[in-house]
Amino acid sequence: QVQLVESGGGLVQAGGSLRLSCTASGRTFSAYAMGWFRQAPGKEREFVARMRWSAGSTYYADSVKGRFTISRDNAKSTVYLQMNSLKPEDTAVYYCAAALGSQPNYRDLYEYDYWGQGTQVTVSS
């Protein structure tokens, strides 16, 4: 079993920055990939970013490309989401997720095996 714990959410003004963290614990952690998703009130959970754990390759939703950066610290089994130039439309609960196997469609939330509890990000205008 793998547990994922997010932290770093909060309230920030438009144009500001936040860094989210997601730390994995439990059995020896060896994810194929880690991802970040978000869910705004009344909307479906959507893909934000993803990193292949061993290769380090990254992928982003068009809506956050150039503003958000996903990174990792192998020694800490932690993945980060640096969010810059935040906009009110970025307001959502942000979730990290871990996938243990290959992902034909990594933007699909059903291709992830473990999820964190979520952390709220609120961007005021």
C-alpha positions in Angstrom: 0.0 0.0 0.0 1.2 3.5 -0.8 0.0 6.6 1.0 0.3 10.1 -0.5 0.1 13.2 1.6 -0.2 16.6 -0.1 0.7 20.0 1.5 1.3 23.6 0.6 -2.1 24.8 -0.5 -3.5 28.1 0.7 -4.9 31.4 -0.3 -2.9 33.6 -2.7 -3.6 36.7 -4.8 -3.7 36.5 -8.6 -0.1 36.7 -9.9 1.3 35.0 -6.8 3.0 31.6 -6.4 2.5 28.5 -4.3 4.5 25.2 -4.1 2.6 22.0 -3.5 4.3 18.9 -2.1 3.3 15.3 -2.2 5.2 12.7 -0.1 4.8 9.0 -0.6 5.1 6.5 2.2 4.2 2.9 2.8 5.8 0.0 1.0 9.0 0.6 -0.9 7.9 3.3 -3.2 8.6 2.7 -6.9 6.0 4.5 -9.0 6.1 4.5 -12.7 4.8 8.1 -12.8 3.4 10.8 -10.5 0.7 13.2 -11.5 -1.1 16.3 -10.3 -4.8 16.8 -10.9 -7.3 19.4 -9.8 -11.0 19.7 -9.2 -12.9 22.9 -9.1 -16.4 23.1 -7.6 -19.0 21.6 -9.9 -16.3 20.4 -12.4 -14.7 17.1 -13.2 -11.2 16.3 -11.9 -8.7 17.4 -14.6 -5.1 16.6 -15.4 -2.5 19.2 -14.5 1.0 17.7 -14.8 2.8 14.4 -14.8 6.3 13.2 -14.4 7.8 9.8 -15.3 9.6 9.0 -12.0 12.8 7.3 -13.4 13.1 9.2 -16.6 12.1 12.6 -15.2 10.2 13.5 -18.3 7.4 16.0 -17.7 4.0 16.7 -19.3 1.5 19.5 -18.7 -2.0 20.6 -19.4 -2.1 23.5 -21.9 -3.8 25.7 -19.3 -0.8 25.6 -17.0 2.1 25.2 -19.4 4.8 27.8 -18.8 3.4 28.7 -15.4 3.6 25.4 -13.4 6.6 23.1 -13.0 6.5 19.5 -11.7 9.7 18.2 -10.1 10.8 15.4 -7.7 13.2 14.6 -4.9 14.0 10.9 -5.1 15.6 10.7 -1.7 12.4 12.1 -0.1 9.9 10.2 -2.3 8.4 13.6 -2.9 7.0 15.3 -6.0 6.4 19.1 -6.1 4.2 21.4 -8.1 5.6 24.9 -8.4 2.7 27.2 -9.4 3.6 30.7 -10.6 1.5 33.5 -12.1 -1.6 32.0 -10.5 -5.0 33.0 -11.9 -8.5 32.8 -10.2 -9.3 30.0 -12.6 -6.6 27.9 -10.9 -8.7 27.7 -7.8 -9.4 24.1 -7.0 -8.6 21.2 -4.8 -5.3 19.8 -6.0 -4.6 16.0 -5.8 -1.4 14.1 -6.4 -1.6 10.6 -7.7 0.8 7.7 -8.3 0.7 5.2 -11.2 2.5 1.8 -10.8 2.4 0.8 -14.4 2.6 2.2 -17.9 -0.1 4.7 -18.9 -1.4 4.7 -22.4 -3.4 7.8 -21.6 -1.7 9.6 -18.6 -4.3 12.4 -18.7 -7.0 9.9 -17.6 -7.4 9.8 -13.8 -8.4 6.1 -14.0 -4.8 5.2 -15.0 -3.5 6.2 -11.5 -3.5 3.7 -8.6 -3.1 5.8 -5.5 -4.4 9.3 -4.6 -3.7 11.8 -1.9 -6.4 13.5 0.1 -6.1 16.8 -1.7 -5.1 20.3 -0.8 -7.1 23.5 -1.4 -5.7 26.3 -3.6 -7.6 29.5 -3.7 -6.6 32.4 -5.9 -8.2 35.7 -5.3 -8.6 38.4 -8.0 
